[in-house]
């Protein structure tokens, strides 16, 4: 008799790929008892938590927080400020990602260790949302739970699924079908015969202008206290219409509001949409600057504090550079679309292709724990 007892786990980052993998595993491997988990850092965008809640309903299973399973008696350990103090006010960076380690990997390791010791699991299989069109990426192995116990599986790569397949999974799941903004958008873009149509910009602008007024009058709406404008609202709703988290309307990644892997254009958008989160990020820089006179790593990199984004000339250069890059990408896509006239109409998209626009590998080098 096989004495092995296997723990199947699937980590959610709040991003599209890990969410699509959870949907894929639920629909294609229903006999697997998969433990879905999401480690909330307390610094997530509101849209991330909304998306996780909707995904929980689709999966029909609880999405656990490893921290809550292990550190319930010490809330302080989940707090970013606590870990920042432990690291003597050194901000995390691509070279020192202590935020990922302490706030995501350590709770995961402790949770898995507890499952092994208390429930007798002898092996762990971790499912990671790396696709077939990402040949250079690997799933992570944690520091303490060694290869003796853990195996990484990549069902998307094994089954030959690429980015478009993932977008199709999200679209079919349609997590936001009951969202008021998505329903209103669909009523506008579907003609009387129920066929999706490309709409004039004036009509779309008028629709979202009216919706924004309603949002600003509703204290219970996630964007009630934000500075979101008509254009960004259109992008957010378009993302949700495609089954993606709303933040994909303006930001290319999940993770903390002050994630240092953001592009400058995304920092500008954070400053405009969530000024409080932007100001908090600046305060972290200020604390590091005051206490580390030997040199500070800022979120934008060494010697570049966030305050540079508030210079109007610098801001315009960032906006112009992004537009030039995006326009080049759009022209390329239009040439491809001319060869495929039946391709689905997608509105307002620059976020899914942010890495391509900036000629970077997808995720910019970020660990799959926080990104995907």
Protein Blocks (a to p, Z undefined) as FASTA:
>chain_A
ZZbdcddddddehiaklmmmmmmmmmmmmmbccddddddehlacfklmmmmmmmmmmnop
acddfklmmmmmmmklmpmklmmmmnoopacdfklcfklmmmmmmmmmmmmmmmmmmnop
abdcdddfbdfklmkbccdddfklcfklpccddfklmnopafklmmmmmmmnommlmgmk
lmmmmmmmpcfkopacdddfklmmmmmmmmmmmmmmmmkbmklmmccdfklmmmmmmmmm
nopafklmmpcbecjfklckbcfklmmmmmmmmmmlmmmmmmmmmmmmmmmmnopcdfkb
ghiafklmmpmklmmmmmmmmmmmmmmmmmmmmmmmmmmmmbccdehiaklmmmmmnopa
ehilpafklgZZ
